[in-house]
């Protein structure tokens, strides 16, 4: 079994989601970014309007985000968004 990635999704005023996931996908100003455990460290700027998708065990949580940053380490990822709301596609089964 693949190792889990620790994810912190934080909006300006609150922690939105925290936990372990198989993968995180986010749209940055440079394009869409997929992050797995062991990813090279990086710091990126989130697109003004985008979505962060957290994949875990065949399910996907999706959040609409506007602006902010993403910080990736080898074991985890932190998303600091200016605004963040659950997307209507939450709990999609794959």
SELUM-75305 format. One line per 5 residues: number of its first residue (from 1); their letters; for each residue x, z, y of N, C-alpha, C, CB. Coordinates in steps of 0.2 Angstrom, whole numbers. Each point is the difference from the previous one (the first is absolute). Glycine has a CB too. Layout:
NUM = A = X:Z:Y:X:Z:Y:X:Z:Y:X:Z:Y; ...
END
This chain:
1 = XXXXX = 4:0:-6:-4:0:6:4:0:6:-9:6:-6; 8:-10:11:3:0:6:0:6:4:-2:-12:1; 7:13:3:0:6:4:-5:0:6:12:2:-3; -15:3:5:-5:0:6:4:0:7:-9:6:-8; 6:-9:12:2:0:7:-4:5:4:3:-12:0
6 = XXXXX = 0:17:4:-4:5:4:-2:-3:6:6:9:-5; -12:-9:7:-3:-3:6:-3:5:5:-2:-11:-7; 4:10:13:-3:4:5:-3:-5:5:8:10:-1; -15:-10:2:-3:-4:5:-3:5:6:-3:-9:-9; 6:8:15:-2:4:5:-2:-4:6:9:9:-4
11 = XXXXX = -15:-6:7:-2:-3:7:2:4:5:-10:-5:-5; 9:4:11:2:3:6:-2:8:0:0:-11:7; -6:12:-9:-3:7:0:0:3:-7:-6:-3:10; 7:0:-15:-1:3:-7:3:-4:-6:-11:4:5; 13:0:-10:2:-3:-6:-6:-3:-4:10:8:-1
16 = XXXXX = -9:-14:0:-6:-4:-3:0:0:-8:0:-7:10; 6:6:-13:1:0:-7:7:2:-2:-9:-9:-1; 9:13:-4:7:2:-3:0:0:-7:2:6:10; 3:-9:-14:0:1:-7:5:-5:-3:-12:4:0; 11:-5:-6:5:-4:-4:-4:-7:-2:6:10:-4
21 = XXXXX = -3:-15:5:-3:-7:-2:5:-4:-3:-7:1:10; 4:-7:-13:5:-5:-4:3:-4:6:-8:0:-11; 4:-2:16:2:-5:5:-3:1:6:2:-8:-9; 1:6:15:-3:0:6:1:-7:3:1:13:2; -6:-16:1:0:-6:4:-2:1:7:-2:-7:-11
26 = XXXXX = 6:4:16:-2:1:7:2:-6:3:2:12:0; -5:-14:6:1:-6:4:4:3:6:-10:-7:-4; 16:4:4:5:1:6:0:-6:5:7:8:-7; -3:-7:12:0:-5:5:5:-6:-3:-1:8:9; 4:-6:-15:4:-5:-3:-3:-4:-6:10:7:4
31 = XXXXX = -16:-4:-6:-4:-3:-5:-2:6:-5:6:-11:1; -9:9:-7:-3:5:-4:6:3:-4:-11:-6:-1; 11:12:0:5:4:-4:-3:4:-6:7:1:11; -4:-2:-17:-2:4:-6:6:5:-1:-7:-10:-5; 5:16:4:5:5:-2:-1:3:-6:1:2:12
36 = XXXXX = 4:-1:-16:0:3:-7:5:5:0:-3:-10:-6; 3:15:1:5:5:0:7:-3:-1:-8:8:-5; 13:-6:9:7:-3:0:1:-5:5:0:3:-12; -5:-4:16:1:-5:6:6:2:4:-13:-3:0; 16:-2:3:5:1:5:-3:3:6:7:-10:-4
41 = XXXXX = -3:15:7:-3:3:6:-1:-5:6:6:11:-4; -11:-10:8:-1:-4:5:-5:3:5:2:-10:-7; -2:8:13:-5:2:5:-3:-6:3:7:11:3; -13:-11:-3:-4:-6:3:-5:1:5:3:-5:-11; -5:0:14:-6:1:5:-6:-3:-3:7:0:10
46 = XXXXX = -13:4:-10:-6:-2:-3:-3:-6:5:-2:11:-6; -2:-15:3:-3:-5:4:-6:3:4:3:-9:-9; -5:6:14:-5:3:5:-6:1:-4:5:-5:10; -7:1:-14:-6:0:-4:2:-2:-7:-8:-2:9; 7:7:-14:2:-1:-7:-3:5:-4:11:-5:3
51 = XXXXX = -9:5:-10:-2:4:-5:5:3:-4:-10:-7:0; 10:13:-2:4:3:-4:-4:1:-7:7:6:10; -4:-8:-15:-3:0:-7:5:5:-4:-6:-12:1; 3:17:-4:3:4:-5:-3:-1:-7:2:9:9; 3:-11:-13:-2:-1:-7:2:5:-5:1:-12:3
56 = XXXXX = -6:15:-7:2:5:-4:-5:-1:-7:4:8:10; 0:-8:-15:-4:0:-7:-6:-5:0:3:11:-1; -2:-17:3:-6:-5:0:-5:0:5:2:1:-12; -1:4:17:-4:0:6:4:-1:6:-8:8:-6; 4:-10:11:3:-1:7:-4:3:5:5:-11:-4
61 = XXXXX = -1:15:8:-3:2:7:2:-4:5:0:12:-4; -4:-14:9:1:-4:5:-2:3:7:-1:-10:-7; 6:10:12:-1:3:6:1:-5:6:3:11:-5; -7:-12:10:1:-4:5:4:4:5:-11:-7:-1; 17:4:3:4:3:5:2:-4:6:5:6:-9
66 = XXXXX = -4:-3:14:2:-4:7:6:3:2:-12:-3:3; 18:-1:-3:6:2:3:3:6:-3:-4:-4:10; 11:5:-9:3:6:-3:6:-2:-3:-10:6:-1; 13:-2:-4:6:-2:-3:0:2:-8:6:2:11; -2:-5:-15:1:2:-7:7:2:-1:-10:-8:-3
71 = XXXXX = 11:13:0:7:2:-2:0:1:-8:2:6:11; 3:-10:-14:1:0:-7:6:3:-2:-7:-11:0; 7:15:-5:6:3:-3:0:-3:-8:1:11:8; 4:-9:-11:0:-2:-7:-5:3:-5:12:-1:2; -15:7:1:-5:4:-4:-7:0:3:9:7:-5
76 = XXXXX = -9:-9:11:-7:1:4:-1:-4:6:0:11:-4; -6:-11:7:-1:-4:6:-5:4:4:2:-11:-6; 0:11:13:-5:3:4:-2:-5:5:6:11:-1; -13:-11:2:-3:-5:5:-3:4:6:-3:-8:-10; 6:7:16:-2:3:6:-4:-5:4:10:8:0
81 = XXXXX = -17:-7:-1:-4:-5:4:-3:3:6:-3:-5:-11; 2:0:16:-4:2:6:-7:2:-1:8:-7:6; -11:3:-11:-7:1:-2:-1:-2:-7:-4:-1:11; 0:5:-15:-1:-1:-7:-7:2:-2:13:1:-2; -16:-6:-1:-7:1:-3:0:-3:-7:-5:0:12
86 = XXXXX = 1:3:-16:-1:-3:-7:-3:-7:1:-2:12:-5; 4:-16:1:-3:-7:0:-6:0:-5:12:-5:2; -16:0:-1:-6:-1:-5:2:-1:-7:-7:-4:10; 13:2:-11:2:-2:-7:3:5:-4:2:-11:5; -2:18:-3:2:5:-3:-3:1:-7:2:6:11
91 = XXXX = 3:-4:-16:-2:1:-7:-2:-6:-4:-4:11:4; 8:-16:-2:-1:-7:-3:4:1:-7:-1:-7:11; -2:5:-16:3:0:-7:4:-7:-1:-9:8:-5; 15:-7:2:4:-6:-2:0:-1:-8:6:1:11
END
